[in-house]
Amino acid sequence: MRKGTKLALLLGLIPFLVLVGALPLVNRLYPVILGLPFLLFWILLWIALTPLILFGAYKVEQRFNRTDKERP
């Protein structure tokens, strides 16, 4: 597996680990943020951040896995 692919997979793993692995740690009703319980705010925040992280993973893979014809 190429270096860029490994880095992209690691970046893609971050949202999964945070949403699944950290839920027991952030399962709280208080504090209330923007009128939402902390757990709901946490989930919504990571749902919003996931596309940005996956776009970063796409760019990392694209940068490291270019062929010689695609290089500037």
Residue, then its C-alpha position, 0 to 999 in steps of 0.5 A: m500500500r502506498k504512503g498516501t493511501k495509508l495516511a488517507l486511511l488514517l485520516g478517514l479513521i479519525p471521525f469513526l474513532v471519535l464518534v464511536g470510541a469517545l461516546p462513553l466519555v462525552n455522554r453528558l447532559y451538561p454543559v448545554i451548548l447552543g441549547l443542545p445537550f453536550l452529547l448531541f452537540w458532539i455528534l453534530l460537530w463531528i458530522a460537520l467535521t467529517p467531510l472536511i477531514l475526508f476532503g483532507a484525506y482525498k488531497v493527501e492521497q492525491r498528492f502522494n500518489r501522483t504518477d509521473k505524468e500527473r506531476p507538474 
